[in-house]
Amino acid sequence: MKNQVVVINFTAMMYTCIMYIVLVFCVWLLIRLTIACFKLPSMLNAANEAEMERDKLLDVYKKNIVTIENQNNDERLTQEQHEKSS
């Protein structure tokens, strides 16, 4: 039996290692982009609906503030009229 010599080619090992790392990264990126394609529209719709609901609540709040201010102004006017007539 002849003596066998094992030659380690570090250049080929590094090249293969780097290629596998790049391959894993590309697969990970593909999976993330695929998930984003299906998830992003629903996330944008939810954000849009939340913004519309917030705007509705803000409009109602502003209307209530204006109504309360008008009521306070009316009360002041009636009090001033009573004071002038007294």
N, C-alpha and C positions, 0 to 999 in steps of 0.2 A: 504494500500500500504506500502510495506516495504521500509526502507531506503536503497538506493543503494550506494555502496561504489566503487569509481573508484580508481583502483590501477595503478599507473604509473610505468611501468617496464623500468627503464632507461637503463639497460643492453641490453634488447631486442631492444630498440629504437636505441642505439648506434650501435649495431650489424647490424641492418637493414640499417641504414644510411651509414655505411662503405661499406656494400655490394652494395648499389645503386651507391655510388661513384666509386667503383671498376668496376661495370658494365658499367657505363658511360665512364670511361677511356678506357675500353676494346673496346667498340663500336667506340669511337673516334680513337683509334689506328688501328682498323680494316679498318675504312674508309680511314685513311691516308695511310695505306699500300696498299690498293686497288688502290687509286689514284696514288701512286708512281709506281705501277706495270704498269700502262698504260702510265704515263707521262715520266718516267725516260728514256725509250729507245729513245723517240723523243728528249728529252733534250740532251742526249749523242750524238745522230746523228747531231744535230744542232751544238753542240760544236766541234765535229770532223770536220764538214764541214767548220766552221769558222776557225779552226786551219789550215786546208788544204789551204784555201783561203789566209790566212796570210802568209803561207810558200811560196805560189806562188808569192805573191807580194814581199816578201823578196828576192826571187831568181831573180825576174825581176829587183829589185832595185840594187842588187849586180852586175848583168850583166851590168846595165847602168853605175855603178860606175867604173867597170873595163874598159868599153869601153871609158869613158871619160878620165880615167887615161892613157890609151894607146894613145888616140889622143893627149893629152898634151905631152906625152913623144915623140911622133913623131914630134910634132911642135918644141920641144926643140932641137931634133936632127937636124932637117932641119935648125934651126936658128944657131946652132953651126957649121954646115957644111958651111953655108953662111959666117959666121964670119971667119972661117979658110981660106976659099977661097978668101976672100977680102983682 
